[in-house]
C-alpha cells in the first residue's frame, strides 16, 4: 500500500520562511518527491547543484520525523538519517542545512580562480635550458629589472601601499634567490611567485596584461618561451 508522506503546503511555507531568514533566495530552490518502499517523500534541492538537498523522511501519520541532507553538518558532504522529536525540531535541522549550504555556495573557489591565472600564463621555461648557476652580472640585472617591474605593476594596477610591501618582498626574494639557485630552479620559482601575485592582487580580466608585463620586463632574462 502506497503512503503519501510528502510535506503539507503549510510545512513548505515554513521552510520558505527559513530560507528567507537566512538570506537566501527561495527561487533558487525546487521541490520534488521520491519513493522509498512505496512511500512518497518530499525533497528540497538547490537548483544550481541538486546534490545539495534536504530529504524529509517523515511518516504519513506525523508521528516520526527523519531527515538527511547535503551539505551536512561541519564539513561532512552528506548528513545521514537523523531523527527529530517533532516537526519543530526538524526545522532546526533545516536551518542547519541552509547554513551549511549558504557557506558552501558563497565560498570563493580559490582553485578555480588559480586555474584562470595559470591558463593566462604562457611563461614556461624551455626544456633546453641548462640548470647552471646564474652569473653575478646577470643576477645584478635581474635585481634592477625586478625593481622596474615592481614600479610598473604598482602604477598599472593601482597596487596600494600595504599590498606593495608584500609584492616587493616577494620580488626581493626572487632577486636574492637568483644569486643562490641554478637557473631552471630559479625560473620555476619566478613562475610560482608571479602566479601567486596575480592571484592575490590582479583582477582575472587583467591577468593577461600582468603576464605581458612580466615578459616585457623579465622575458629576455629568464629565457621564457614567447618572450
N, C-alpha and C positions, 0 to 999 in steps of 0.2 A: 504494500500500500504506500502510495506517494504522500509525503508530508511537505507542506509549504512552510519552510522555516525562514523565509526571507523577511526583511525588516518592514515594519509598518511605515506609512508615509510620515507619521509624527516622529518616529525614531530617526528617519533620514533627515528630517528638518533639524533635529538636534545635532546631528553630525555636521550639517551645513553650518550651523551656528559656531561649532568648534573650529571649523576651517577658517571662517571669517575672523574669529577672535585671535587666532594665532598669526594672522597676517598673510594668509594665502588666498588665492582666487578660486572660488568654487568651480568656475568654468573650466579649470584645468583638471578636473576630476570627472570620472564617469562611473555610473553604477552598472553592475552586471550581476548575473546569477550563475550558479554552478551546482551540479548534483554530486552528492555523496550518498551512496547506498539508498537511492530512491528518495532522498530528501533534498529540497531545493533551498539553497542558502544565498545570501547577499554578499557581494564583494565590491568594495570601492577601490578603484585604481587611479593612479596618476597617469594622465593621458600621454605624456611625453615618454614615459617608461612604465609600461604596465606590469613590469616585475615589481614595481613599488605599489603594493596594495594592502588592503586590510580586509581579512576574511572573517565574517561574522558566522560563528558556528553554534547558534542558539537553537534550542529545541522549539517545537511548534507550540508548546504549552507556556512558554515564557518562564520556565522553571530552572533551566540550566543555561548558562552563558559561557561560551568558549570563544576564543579568537586566536588568530595567528596573523602576523603582519611583517612586512618588509618595506624599508629597513627596520631592523629590530632595535632593541634597547642597547645602549652602549655602542659598541662597534660590531654587533652581530648583523650579518646580512639578512637573516630571517629569524623572527621570533616564533618558535613553535607553539603549539596549542597551549593557551593559558586559560585557566578557569576564573570566572568572576562570580561574586556572590549574587549580583543583580545587574540590571541594565545601567544604573548609575555608575557602578564600579567599572563596567565595560567601557563606558565613556571616558574614564580615566586612562584606559589603555589607548583609546582613540587619540586622546591628547598626546600621549607618549609617542605614538606612531607619527602624528603630524609634526611633533617637534623634531624627531629623527629625520623625517622626510625633508622638512624645511632646511635643516642643517646640511643635508646631502645635496639638495638641488641648488642651494645658494653657495656652496663651497666652490671656490675657483679651481679650475683644472690646471694646476701648475705644469703637469707633464704634457698636457695637450698644448699649452702655450709654448713650452720649450720646443716642441716639435716644429712649431711655426717658425721660430728663430733658426732652428737647425736647417729647415728647408730653404730659408733665405740665405744661409751661409754657403758660400762656394769657396771657402778658404781651406782647401785640402792640401796638405803637404805632398810634394812629389815623392813617389816611391823610389825615385832615383837619387834622392837626397842622401848624402853621406852624413852619418851621425858622428861628426867630429866636433871638437871644441870651436867655439866662435872666437875669431881673432879679437884682440883687445881694441883695435881701431874700429872694428865693426860694432863691438859692444858699445863703444862711445857714441857711434852714430845712432844705434838703436835707442840709447838713452835720450838723445836730442829729439829723435822722431817721436818717441812716446810722449815727451813734453809737448811737442807740437800737436800731436793727436789729442791730448787732453784739452788743450786750449780750444781746438776746433770743435770737439764734442760739446764742451760747455756752452760755446756760443751757438752752435747749430741746433742743439736740442734743449737749450734753456735749462741746463742742469743747475740745481740750487746748491747753496754753499755746503750744507751738510752732506748732500749726495756727492758733491765734487770731492770732498775729503776722501770718501770711500773709493771713488773712481781713481783718484791719483795714488792712493795707497796700493791698489791692485796693479796699476801701471808701474809704479816704483818697484813693486815685487818682480814684475817681468824684467825690468831693467837690471835688477840685481842678479836674477837667475840667468840672464844672458851671459854673465861672466863666470857662471858655475856649471851650467848644463851643456851637454853636447847639443848640436843644432836641432836634430829631429825631436829630441825630448822637449827642447825649449819651444819649438813651433807648436807642438801639441799643447803645451801649456798656454800659448797665445790663443789658440782656438778656444780652449776651455774658458779662459778669462773673458774673451770677447763675447762669447755666448752668454756668460753669466751677467756681464754688464748690460748687454742688450735686453736680456730677460727682465732685469730689475729696474732699468731706468728708461728704456726706449719703447714707445708705443709700437704695437705689432705692425701697424701700417707704415712705420718709418724704419723698420728693420733693414730693408734693402739699402736705404740711404746710409744707415750706420755702417753696414759692412762695406759699402762702396768707399766710405771714408777710411776704413781700416786699410783697404787696398791702396788708396791714394797716398796715405802717409807711410805705410809699412810694407806694402806688397813687394817692392824690389829688394827689401832687406830680409824678409822671411821666406822668400822663394816660393810664394804661393802660386798655384796654378791659376791662370786667368788674371794675374796681376798686370 
